[in-house]
């Protein structure tokens, strides 16, 4: 799809990240999309129909009945993050601000607000106990999103 957009001279950006794939004892590095299924496009008004006709295109992310715009500032932030070379992990199910419940381990039964994803396997949850806030670290497989 990216090649087709380039061929039609439609401005697009496909942010990629590098992951390590392990098969038996071999390791290989793969480049995969940072946001699978999404390509950022900046079409002119007359190019919207062209994008819908590109093989593999399912449509636009909509805000109401119109394509949802992404601010240049947000797009630049994605470019900076991708260009940094840092290890990038995307987990669309775990977003800071979500209410979560701990379902296993020593904090089982605690509910709180996810404040940050510390690393790929650890979360920081803010639980409100006795009119104060207590932060705990929990393994990702021990919580559910409420």
DSSP file (Angstrom, degrees, kcal/mol; ACC not computed):
  #  RESIDUE AA STRUCTURE BP1 BP2  ACC     N-H-->O    O-->H-N    N-H-->O    O-->H-N    TCO  KAPPA ALPHA  PHI   PSI    X-CA   Y-CA   Z-CA
    1    1 A X     >        0   0    0      0, 0.0     4,-2.3     0, 0.0     5,-0.2   0.000 360.0 360.0 360.0 -41.2    0.0    0.0    0.0
    2    2 A X  H  >  +     0   0    0      1,-0.2     4,-2.2     2,-0.2     5,-0.2   0.904 360.0  50.4 -58.7 -42.2    2.9    2.4    0.9
    3    3 A X  H  > S+     0   0    0      1,-0.2     4,-2.6     2,-0.2    -1,-0.2   0.889 108.9  51.6 -63.0 -39.7    4.3    1.9   -2.6
    4    4 A X  H  > S+     0   0    0      2,-0.2     4,-1.9     1,-0.2    -1,-0.2   0.891 108.6  50.7 -65.5 -39.8    1.0    2.6   -4.2
    5    5 A X  H  <>S+     0   0    0     -4,-2.3     5,-2.7     2,-0.2     4,-0.2   0.922 112.0  47.6 -63.0 -43.4    0.6    5.8   -2.2
    6    6 A X  H ><5S+     0   0    0     -4,-2.2     3,-1.4     1,-0.2    -2,-0.2   0.913 109.2  53.5 -63.3 -42.4    4.1    6.9   -3.4
    7    7 A X  H 3<5S+     0   0    0     -4,-2.6    -1,-0.2     1,-0.3    -2,-0.2   0.871 111.1  45.7 -60.4 -37.0    3.3    6.0   -7.0
    8    8 A X  T 3<5S-     0   0    0     -4,-1.9    -1,-0.3    -5,-0.1    -2,-0.2   0.408 114.4-121.8 -86.1   2.7    0.2    8.2   -6.8
    9    9 A X  T < 5 +     0   0    0     -3,-1.4     2,-0.5     1,-0.2    -3,-0.2   0.853  57.4 153.9  58.9  39.8    2.4   10.9   -5.1
   10   10 A X      < -     0   0    0     -5,-2.7    -1,-0.2    -6,-0.1     2,-0.2  -0.880  50.9-115.0 -97.5 126.2    0.2   11.1   -2.1
   11   11 A X  E     +A   42   0A   0     -2,-0.5    31,-2.8    31,-0.5     2,-0.3  -0.412  51.6 160.8 -63.5 124.4    2.1   12.3    1.0
   12   12 A X  E     -A   41   0A   0     29,-0.2     2,-0.3    -2,-0.2    29,-0.2  -0.953  29.9-156.8-145.6 162.9    2.2    9.4    3.5
   13   13 A X  E     -A   40   0A   0     27,-2.6    27,-2.5    -2,-0.3     2,-0.6  -0.958   3.5-173.3-145.9 121.8    4.1    8.2    6.5
   14   14 A X        -     0   0    0     -2,-0.3     2,-0.2    25,-0.2    25,-0.1  -0.882  20.0-148.8-116.1  96.0    4.4    4.6    7.8
   15   15 A X        -     0   0    0     -2,-0.6    19,-3.1    20,-0.1    20,-0.5  -0.464  19.1-166.7 -68.7 133.4    6.2    4.6   11.1
   16   16 A X  E     -B   33   0B   0     17,-0.3     2,-0.3    -2,-0.2    17,-0.2  -0.820  11.3-166.0-119.8 156.7    8.2    1.4   11.6
   17   17 A X  E     -B   32   0B   0     15,-2.9    15,-2.8    -2,-0.3     2,-0.5  -0.937  22.3-119.2-135.4 161.1    9.9   -0.2   14.6
   18   18 A X  E     -B   31   0B   0     -2,-0.3     2,-0.3    13,-0.2    70,-0.3  -0.874  29.8-176.5-104.2 131.8   12.5   -3.0   14.9
   19   19 A X  E     -B   30   0B   0     11,-2.7    11,-2.6    -2,-0.5     2,-0.6  -0.888  25.6-122.1-123.2 157.6   11.6   -6.2   16.8
   20   20 A X  E     -B   29   0B   0     -2,-0.3     2,-0.5     9,-0.2     9,-0.2  -0.880  24.0-162.0 -99.2 125.2   13.6   -9.3   17.6
   21   21 A X  E     -B   28   0B   0      7,-3.3     7,-2.4    -2,-0.6     2,-0.5  -0.923   3.7-159.2-107.4 129.6   12.2  -12.5   16.4
   22   22 A X  E     +B   27   0B   0     -2,-0.5     2,-0.4     5,-0.2     5,-0.2  -0.942  14.3 173.9-113.1 126.3   13.4  -15.8   17.9
   23   23 A X  E >   -B   26   0B   0      3,-2.4     3,-2.8    -2,-0.5     2,-0.2  -0.978  68.4 -49.0-130.9 118.8   13.0  -19.1   16.2
   24   24 A X  T 3  S-     0   0    0     -2,-0.4     0, 0.0     1,-0.3     0, 0.0  -0.392 123.4 -24.8  49.8-114.9   14.8  -22.0   17.9
   25   25 A X  T 3  S+     0   0    0     -2,-0.2     2,-0.3    -3,-0.1    -1,-0.3   0.388 118.2  98.8-105.2   4.5   18.2  -20.6   18.6
   26   26 A X  E <   -B   23   0B   0     -3,-2.8    -3,-2.4     2,-0.0     2,-0.4  -0.713  53.4-160.4 -95.3 141.9   18.2  -18.0   15.8
   27   27 A X  E     +B   22   0B   0     -2,-0.3     2,-0.3    -5,-0.2    -5,-0.2  -0.955  11.8 177.7-116.6 139.0   17.5  -14.4   16.3
   28   28 A X  E     -B   21   0B   0     -7,-2.4    -7,-3.3    -2,-0.4     2,-0.5  -0.991  25.1-128.8-138.8 150.7   16.5  -12.0   13.5
   29   29 A X  E     -B   20   0B   0     -2,-0.3     2,-0.4    -9,-0.2    -9,-0.2  -0.841  26.3-170.6 -98.7 131.7   15.6   -8.4   13.4
   30   30 A X  E     -B   19   0B   0    -11,-2.6   -11,-2.7    -2,-0.5     2,-0.6  -0.945  19.6-137.9-122.3 143.4   12.4   -7.5   11.6
   31   31 A X  E     +B   18   0B   0     -2,-0.4     2,-0.3   -13,-0.2   -13,-0.2  -0.900  34.2 169.6 -98.0 122.6   11.0   -4.1   10.7
   32   32 A X  E     -B   17   0B   0    -15,-2.8   -15,-2.9    -2,-0.6     2,-0.0  -0.914  41.4 -85.8-130.7 156.1    7.3   -3.9   11.4
   33   33 A X  E     -B   16   0B   0     -2,-0.3     3,-0.4   -17,-0.2   -17,-0.3  -0.345  27.5-139.6 -61.3 140.0    4.7   -1.1   11.5
   34   34 A X  S    S+     0   0    0    -19,-3.1     2,-0.5     1,-0.3   -18,-0.1   0.889 102.5  30.0 -65.3 -40.2    4.6    0.8   14.8
   35   35 A X  S >  S-     0   0    0    -20,-0.5     3,-2.1     3,-0.3    -1,-0.3  -0.829  95.3-139.6-120.5  89.4    0.8    1.0   14.5
   36   36 A X  T 3  S+     0   0    0     -2,-0.5     3,-0.1    -3,-0.4    -2,-0.0  -0.201  85.1  18.6 -54.7 132.8   -0.3   -2.1   12.5
   37   37 A X  T 3  S+     0   0    0      1,-0.2     2,-0.4     0, 0.0    -1,-0.3   0.414 105.7 101.5  90.4  -1.4   -3.0   -1.4   10.0
   38   38 A X    <   +     0   0    0     -3,-2.1     2,-0.4     2,-0.0    -3,-0.3  -0.959  39.7 176.5-124.7 135.6   -2.4    2.4    9.9
   39   39 A X        -     0   0    0     -2,-0.4     2,-0.5   -25,-0.1   -25,-0.2  -0.999  29.0-131.3-127.9 131.9   -0.7    4.7    7.5
   40   40 A X  E     -A   13   0A   0    -27,-2.5   -27,-2.6    -2,-0.4     2,-0.3  -0.722  30.9-175.1 -84.4 128.7   -0.7    8.4    8.0
   41   41 A X  E     -A   12   0A   0     -2,-0.5   -29,-0.2   -29,-0.2     2,-0.2  -0.923  25.9-163.5-125.7 150.6   -1.6   10.3    4.9
   42   42 A X  E     +A   11   0A   0    -31,-2.8   -31,-0.5    -2,-0.3     2,-0.1  -0.639  29.4 176.4-127.8  72.9   -1.8   14.0    4.0
   43   43 A X        -     0   0    0     -2,-0.2     2,-0.1   -33,-0.1   -33,-0.1  -0.400  30.8-119.9 -79.7 153.7   -3.9   14.0    0.9
   44   44 A X    >   -     0   0    0     -2,-0.1     3,-2.2     1,-0.1     4,-0.5  -0.469  41.2 -98.5 -76.7 164.3   -5.1   17.0   -1.0
   45   45 A X  G >  S+     0   0    0      1,-0.3     3,-0.8     2,-0.2     4,-0.3   0.843 125.3  53.1 -56.4 -35.4   -8.9   17.4   -1.2
   46   46 A X  G 3  S+     0   0    0      1,-0.2     4,-0.3     2,-0.1    -1,-0.3   0.511 101.5  62.3 -79.9  -3.3   -8.9   15.8   -4.7
   47   47 A X  G <> S+     0   0    0     -3,-2.2     4,-1.8     1,-0.1    -1,-0.2   0.500  73.4  90.6 -99.6  -5.4   -6.9   12.8   -3.6
   48   48 A X  H <> S+     0   0    0     -3,-0.8     4,-1.6    -4,-0.5    -1,-0.1   0.906  89.4  48.3 -59.1 -42.7   -9.4   11.3   -1.1
   49   49 A X  H  > S+     0   0    0     -4,-0.3     4,-1.0     1,-0.2    -1,-0.2   0.889 107.1  57.3 -64.8 -38.1  -11.1    9.2   -3.7
   50   50 A X  H  4 S+     0   0    0     -4,-0.3     3,-0.4     1,-0.2     4,-0.2   0.882 105.1  51.3 -58.9 -39.9   -7.6    7.9   -4.9
   51   51 A X  H >< S+     0   0    0     -4,-1.8     3,-1.6     1,-0.2    -1,-0.2   0.903 104.8  55.2 -67.2 -41.4   -6.8    6.6   -1.4
   52   52 A X  H 3< S+     0   0    0     -4,-1.6    -1,-0.2     1,-0.3    -2,-0.2   0.764 106.1  53.7 -63.5 -23.8  -10.1    4.7   -1.1
   53   53 A X  T 3< S+     0   0    0     -4,-1.0     2,-0.3    -3,-0.4    -1,-0.3   0.432  81.9 110.6 -91.8   0.1   -9.2    2.9   -4.4
   54   54 A X  S X  S-     0   0    0     -3,-1.6     3,-2.2    -4,-0.2     2,-0.1  -0.612  80.2-107.4 -79.1 131.9   -5.8    1.7   -3.2
   55   55 A X  T 3  S+     0   0    0     -2,-0.3   -51,-0.1     1,-0.3     3,-0.1  -0.352 105.9  23.5 -58.5 130.6   -5.6   -2.1   -2.7
   56   56 A X  T 3  S+     0   0    0      1,-0.3     2,-0.5    -2,-0.1    -1,-0.3   0.241  89.8 126.7  95.8 -12.0   -5.4   -2.8    1.1
   57   57 A X    <   -     0   0    0     -3,-2.2    -1,-0.3     1,-0.2     3,-0.1  -0.675  33.4-179.7 -82.1 127.6   -7.1    0.5    2.1
   58   58 A X        -     0   0    0     -2,-0.5     2,-0.3     1,-0.4    -1,-0.2   0.627  51.9 -91.2 -98.7 -17.2  -10.0    0.0    4.4
   59   59 A X        -     0   0    0     -8,-0.1    -1,-0.4     2,-0.0     2,-0.3  -0.927  51.9 -50.9 138.6-164.7  -10.9    3.6    4.8
   60   60 A X        -     0   0    0     -2,-0.3     2,-0.5    -3,-0.1    -3,-0.0  -0.730  45.5-107.8-108.2 154.9  -10.2    6.5    7.1
   61   61 A X        -     0   0    0     -2,-0.3     7,-3.5     7,-0.2     2,-0.3  -0.757  51.9-147.0 -74.4 126.3  -10.3    6.9   10.8
   62   62 A X  E     -C   67   0C   0     -2,-0.5     2,-0.5     5,-0.3     5,-0.2  -0.732  28.4-162.0-107.4 148.7  -13.3    9.2   11.1
   63   63 A X  E >  S-C   66   0C   0      3,-3.2     3,-1.3    -2,-0.3     2,-0.5  -0.917  83.9 -43.1-119.3  98.4  -14.4   11.9   13.4
   64   64 A X  T 3  S-     0   0    0     -2,-0.5     4,-0.1     1,-0.2    -2,-0.1  -0.708 123.7 -27.7  75.5-125.0  -18.1   12.0   12.8
   65   65 A X  T 3  S+     0   0    0     -2,-0.5     2,-0.3    -3,-0.1    -1,-0.2   0.379 125.7  78.5-103.1   2.6  -18.5   11.7    9.1
   66   66 A X  E <  S-C   63   0C   0     -3,-1.3    -3,-3.2     1,-0.1     2,-0.1  -0.798  92.7 -91.0-113.4 152.2  -15.2   13.3    8.1
   67   67 A X  E     -C   62   0C   0     -2,-0.3     2,-0.5    -5,-0.2    -5,-0.3  -0.376  48.6-114.8 -57.8 135.0  -11.6   11.9    8.1
   68   68 A X        -     0   0    0     -7,-3.5    -7,-0.2    -4,-0.1     2,-0.2  -0.599  28.9-138.7 -77.3 122.8  -10.0   12.6   11.5
   69   69 A X        -     0   0    0     -2,-0.5     2,-0.5    -6,-0.1   -27,-0.1  -0.508   5.6-146.9 -80.0 151.5   -7.1   15.0   11.2
   70   70 A X        -     0   0    0     -2,-0.2     5,-0.0     3,-0.0    -1,-0.0  -0.976  26.8-115.2-114.5 130.1   -3.9   14.4   13.1
   71   71 A X     >  -     0   0    0     -2,-0.5     4,-2.3     1,-0.1     5,-0.2  -0.258  16.7-122.2 -64.9 151.4   -2.1   17.6   14.2
   72   72 A X  H  > S+     0   0    0      1,-0.2     4,-2.4     2,-0.2     5,-0.2   0.844 114.3  57.8 -60.1 -33.5    1.3   18.3   12.7
   73   73 A X  H  > S+     0   0    0      2,-0.2     4,-1.9     1,-0.2    -1,-0.2   0.916 107.7  45.2 -64.4 -43.6    2.6   18.4   16.3
   74   74 A X  H  > S+     0   0    0      2,-0.2     4,-1.9     1,-0.2    -2,-0.2   0.905 113.6  49.9 -65.8 -41.6    1.4   14.8   17.0
   75   75 A X  H  X S+     0   0    0     -4,-2.3     4,-2.1     1,-0.2    -2,-0.2   0.895 109.9  50.4 -64.4 -40.3    2.8   13.6   13.7
   76   76 A X  H  X S+     0   0    0     -4,-2.4     4,-2.5     1,-0.2    -1,-0.2   0.877 106.8  55.5 -65.1 -37.1    6.1   15.2   14.4
   77   77 A X  H  X S+     0   0    0     -4,-1.9     4,-2.4     2,-0.2    -2,-0.2   0.906 107.5  49.2 -61.4 -41.3    6.1   13.5   17.9
   78   78 A X  H  X S+     0   0    0     -4,-1.9     4,-2.6     1,-0.2     5,-0.2   0.919 110.6  50.7 -63.1 -43.4    5.7   10.1   16.1
   79   79 A X  H  X S+     0   0    0     -4,-2.1     4,-2.5     1,-0.2    -2,-0.2   0.908 111.3  48.1 -61.0 -42.2    8.6   11.0   13.8
   80   80 A X  H  X S+     0   0    0     -4,-2.5     4,-1.0     2,-0.2    -2,-0.2   0.927 112.5  48.3 -64.5 -45.5   10.8   11.9   16.7
   81   81 A X  H >< S+     0   0    0     -4,-2.4     3,-0.6     1,-0.2     5,-0.5   0.931 114.8  44.9 -61.8 -46.6   10.0    8.8   18.6
   82   82 A X  H >< S+     0   0    0     -4,-2.6     3,-0.9     1,-0.2    -1,-0.2   0.896 113.9  50.1 -65.3 -40.1   10.6    6.5   15.6
   83   83 A X  H 3< S+     0   0    0     -4,-2.5    -1,-0.2    -5,-0.2    -2,-0.2   0.612  92.3  79.0 -73.9 -11.9   13.8    8.3   14.7
   84   84 A X  T << S-     0   0    0     -4,-1.0    -1,-0.2    -3,-0.6    -2,-0.2   0.770  92.1-134.7 -69.4 -25.5   15.2    8.0   18.2
   85   85 A X    <   +     0   0    0     -3,-0.9    -3,-0.1    -4,-0.4    -1,-0.1   0.447  55.6 143.3  82.9  -0.9   16.2    4.4   17.8
   86   86 A X        -     0   0    0     -5,-0.5     2,-0.4     1,-0.1    -1,-0.3  -0.345  64.3 -95.3 -69.8 153.2   14.7    3.6   21.2
   87   87 A X        -     0   0    0     -3,-0.1     2,-0.4   -70,-0.1    -1,-0.1  -0.578  47.3-154.7 -68.3 124.3   13.0    0.2   21.7
   88   88 A X        -     0   0    0     -2,-0.4     2,-0.4   -70,-0.3    -1,-0.0  -0.885  15.5-175.2-111.8 133.6    9.3    0.9   21.1
   89   89 A X        -     0   0    0     -2,-0.4     2,-0.5     2,-0.0   -55,-0.0  -0.993   6.5-162.8-126.0 131.2    6.5   -1.2   22.5
   90   90 A X        +     0   0    0     -2,-0.4     2,-0.3   -56,-0.0    -2,-0.0  -0.964  15.4 167.9-117.1 125.9    2.8   -0.5   21.6
   91   91 A X    >   -     0   0    0     -2,-0.5     3,-1.4     3,-0.2    -2,-0.0  -0.796   9.7-175.2-135.5  93.2    0.0   -1.9   23.7
   92   92 A X  T 3  S+     0   0    0     -2,-0.3    -1,-0.1     1,-0.3     3,-0.1   0.669  81.8  61.5 -66.3 -15.1   -3.3   -0.3   22.6
   93   93 A X  T 3  S+     0   0    0      1,-0.2     2,-0.7    52,-0.0    -1,-0.3   0.734  97.1  62.8 -81.0 -21.0   -5.2   -2.0   25.4
   94   94 A X    <   +     0   0    0     -3,-1.4     2,-0.5    51,-0.0    -3,-0.2  -0.862  64.1 161.6-111.8 101.1   -3.1   -0.4   28.2
   95   95 A X    >   -     0   0    0     -2,-0.7     3,-2.0    -3,-0.1    19,-0.2  -0.973  44.7-108.0-121.9 126.7   -3.6    3.4   28.2
   96   96 A X  T 3  S+     0   0    0     -2,-0.5    19,-0.2     1,-0.2     3,-0.1  -0.228 106.3  39.6 -51.3 138.2   -2.7    5.6   31.2
   97   97 A X  T 3  S+     0   0    0     17,-3.2    -1,-0.2     1,-0.4     2,-0.1   0.168  85.2 126.3 103.5 -15.5   -5.9    6.8   32.9
   98   98 A X    <   -     0   0    0     -3,-2.0    16,-2.9    16,-0.2     2,-0.4  -0.465  64.1-118.5 -74.4 146.4   -7.8    3.5   32.4
   99   99 A X  E     +D  113   0D   0     14,-0.2    47,-2.7    -2,-0.1     2,-0.3  -0.720  41.2 178.4 -81.8 133.7   -9.4    1.9   35.5
  100  100 A X  E     -DE 112 145D   0     12,-2.7    12,-2.4    -2,-0.4     2,-0.4  -0.899  21.1-146.5-133.7 161.5   -7.9   -1.5   36.1
  101  101 A X  E     -DE 111 144D   0     43,-2.4    43,-2.2    -2,-0.3     2,-0.5  -0.991  19.4-127.6-129.3 139.7   -8.3   -4.3   38.7
  102  102 A X  E     + E   0 143D   0      8,-2.9     7,-2.9    -2,-0.4    41,-0.3  -0.757  26.1 178.8 -85.5 127.0   -5.6   -6.6   39.9
  103  103 A X        +     0   0    0     39,-3.0     2,-0.3    -2,-0.5    40,-0.2   0.411  60.3  23.9-113.0  -0.2   -6.8  -10.2   39.5
  104  104 A X  S    S+     0   0    0     38,-0.9     3,-0.4     3,-0.0    -1,-0.1  -0.986  91.1  36.9-157.8 160.8   -3.8  -12.2   40.8
  105  105 A X  S >  S-     0   0    0     -2,-0.3     3,-1.7     1,-0.2    33,-0.0  -0.323 104.8 -39.3  89.2-172.9   -0.8  -11.9   43.0
  106  106 A X  T 3  S+     0   0    0      1,-0.3    -1,-0.2    -2,-0.1     0, 0.0   0.691 136.7  50.7 -66.0 -19.5   -0.3  -10.1   46.3
  107  107 A X  T >  S+     0   0    0     -3,-0.4     3,-2.3     3,-0.1    -5,-0.3   0.207  77.1 149.3-101.6  15.4   -2.4   -7.1   45.2
  108  108 A X  T <   +     0   0    0     -3,-1.7    -5,-0.2     1,-0.3     3,-0.1  -0.203  66.0  25.6 -53.0 134.1   -5.4   -9.2   44.0
  109  109 A X  T 3  S+     0   0    0     -7,-2.9     2,-0.3     1,-0.3    -1,-0.3   0.177  88.8 127.2  96.7 -16.6   -8.6   -7.3   44.5
  110  110 A X    <   -     0   0    0     -3,-2.3    -8,-2.9    -8,-0.1     2,-0.4  -0.566  40.6-164.2 -75.8 134.5   -7.1   -3.8   44.3
  111  111 A X  E     +D  101   0D   0     -2,-0.3    17,-0.4   -10,-0.2     2,-0.3  -0.907  24.7 130.7-115.1 148.7   -8.6   -1.4   41.8
  112  112 A X  E     -D  100   0D   0    -12,-2.4   -12,-2.7    -2,-0.4     2,-0.5  -0.916  53.5 -70.7-168.9-165.4   -7.0    1.7   40.6
  113  113 A X  E     -DF  99 126D   0     13,-2.5    13,-3.0    -2,-0.3     2,-0.5  -0.936  41.8-121.4-113.0 128.9   -5.9    3.9   37.7
  114  114 A X  E     + F   0 125D   0    -16,-2.9   -17,-3.2    -2,-0.5    11,-0.2  -0.556  32.1 177.5 -67.7 120.2   -3.1    2.9   35.4
  115  115 A X  E     -     0   0D   0      9,-2.7     2,-0.3    -2,-0.5    -1,-0.2   0.799  58.6 -15.5 -97.8 -33.1   -0.6    5.7   35.6
  116  116 A X  E     - F   0 124D   0      8,-1.4     8,-2.8   -21,-0.1     2,-0.8  -0.978  52.2-119.6-165.3 157.0    2.2    4.4   33.4
  117  117 A X  E     - F   0 123D   0     -2,-0.3     6,-0.2     6,-0.2     3,-0.1  -0.906  28.1-170.0 -98.3 109.2    3.6    1.4   31.6
  118  118 A X  E     -     0   0D   0      4,-1.1     2,-0.3    -2,-0.8     5,-0.2   0.908  65.4 -23.6 -72.8 -43.6    7.0    1.1   33.2
  119  119 A X  E >  S- F   0 122D   0      3,-1.5     3,-0.6    -3,-0.1    -1,-0.2  -0.867  87.0 -72.3-152.3-175.0    8.3   -1.6   30.8
  120  120 A X  T 3  S+     0   0    0     -2,-0.3    -2,-0.0     1,-0.2     3,-0.0   0.797 131.0  27.4 -59.2 -29.3    6.8   -4.2   28.5
  121  121 A X  T 3  S+     0   0    0     18,-0.1    19,-2.3    19,-0.1     2,-0.4   0.460 110.8  71.4-113.8  -2.4    5.8   -6.4   31.5
  122  122 A X  E <   -FG 119 139D   0     -3,-0.6    -3,-1.5    17,-0.2    -4,-1.1  -0.943  53.9-170.9-123.8 139.9    5.3   -4.0   34.4
  123  123 A X  E     -FG 117 138D   0     15,-2.9    15,-2.5    -2,-0.4     2,-0.5  -0.896  18.1-138.0-122.3 152.1    2.6   -1.4   35.1
  124  124 A X  E     -FG 116 137D   0     -8,-2.8    -9,-2.7    -2,-0.3    -8,-1.4  -0.966  23.7-169.5-110.6 123.2    2.3    1.3   37.7
  125  125 A X  E     -FG 114 136D   0     11,-2.9    11,-2.4    -2,-0.5     2,-0.7  -0.932  15.5-145.6-115.8 133.9   -1.2    1.5   39.2
  126  126 A X  E     -FG 113 135D   0    -13,-3.0   -13,-2.5    -2,-0.4     2,-0.4  -0.884  20.6-170.9 -98.0 113.6   -2.4    4.3   41.5
  127  127 A X  E     - G   0 134D   0      7,-3.3     7,-3.0    -2,-0.7     2,-0.8  -0.896  18.5-137.0-108.0 134.1   -4.8    2.9   44.0
  128  128 A X  E     + G   0 133D   0     -2,-0.4     2,-0.4   -17,-0.4     5,-0.2  -0.803  34.8 164.9 -93.4 110.2   -6.8    5.2   46.3
  129  129 A X  E >   - G   0 132D   0      3,-2.1     3,-1.2    -2,-0.8    -2,-0.0  -0.990  62.9  -6.7-128.6 132.7   -6.8    3.8   49.8
  130  130 A X  T 3  S-     0   0    0     -2,-0.4    -1,-0.2     1,-0.3     3,-0.1   0.888 127.1 -56.7  52.2  46.8   -7.8    5.7   53.0
  131  131 A X  T 3  S+     0   0    0      1,-0.2     2,-0.3    -3,-0.1    -1,-0.3   0.756 122.7  91.7  58.0  27.5   -8.1    9.0   51.2
  132  132 A X  E <  S-G  129   0D   0     -3,-1.2    -3,-2.1    -5,-0.0     2,-0.5  -0.927  76.9-111.5-141.1 167.6   -4.6    8.9   49.9
  133  133 A X  E     -G  128   0D   0     -2,-0.3     2,-0.4    -5,-0.2    -5,-0.2  -0.880  25.9-172.5-108.1 132.1   -3.0    7.5   46.8
  134  134 A X  E     -G  127   0D   0     -7,-3.0    -7,-3.3    -2,-0.5     2,-0.4  -0.988  10.8-151.1-123.3 127.4   -0.7    4.5   46.8
  135  135 A X  E     +G  126   0D   0     -2,-0.4     2,-0.3    -9,-0.2    -9,-0.2  -0.837  17.9 177.7-100.3 135.2    1.3    3.5   43.7
  136  136 A X  E     -G  125   0D   0    -11,-2.4   -11,-2.9    -2,-0.4     2,-0.4  -0.961  26.4-127.3-132.4 151.7    2.2   -0.2   43.1
  137  137 A X  E     +G  124   0D   0     -2,-0.3     2,-0.3   -13,-0.2   -13,-0.2  -0.848  31.8 180.0 -98.0 135.5    4.0   -2.0   40.4
  138  138 A X  E     -G  123   0D   0    -15,-2.5   -15,-2.9    -2,-0.4     2,-0.1  -0.982  32.5-106.8-136.7 143.9    2.1   -5.0   38.9
  139  139 A X  E >   -G  122   0D   0     -2,-0.3     3,-2.0   -17,-0.2   -17,-0.2  -0.461  32.7-121.9 -67.2 143.3    2.9   -7.5   36.2
  140  140 A X  G >  S+     0   0    0    -19,-2.3     3,-1.1     1,-0.3    -1,-0.1   0.795 109.4  58.9 -59.3 -31.5    0.8   -6.9   33.1
  141  141 A X  G 3  S+     0   0    0    -20,-0.3    -1,-0.3     1,-0.2    -2,-0.1   0.455  96.4  64.5 -80.7   2.3   -0.7  -10.4   33.1
  142  142 A X  G <  S+     0   0    0     -3,-2.0   -39,-3.0   -38,-0.0   -38,-0.9   0.263  94.1  69.3-106.7  10.6   -2.2   -9.8   36.6
  143  143 A X  E <   -E  102   0D   0     -3,-1.1     2,-0.3   -41,-0.3   -41,-0.2  -0.877  56.2-159.0-126.5 160.1   -4.6   -7.0   35.7
  144  144 A X  E     -E  101   0D   0    -43,-2.2   -43,-2.4    -2,-0.3     2,-0.4  -0.975  27.5-117.0-129.5 150.1   -7.8   -6.5   33.7
  145  145 A X  E      E  100   0D   0     -2,-0.3   -45,-0.3   -45,-0.2   -51,-0.0  -0.731 360.0 360.0 -85.4 131.4   -9.1   -3.3   32.3
  146  146 A X              0   0    0    -47,-2.7   -46,-0.2    -2,-0.4    -1,-0.1   0.433 360.0 360.0 -87.6 360.0  -12.5   -2.3   33.8
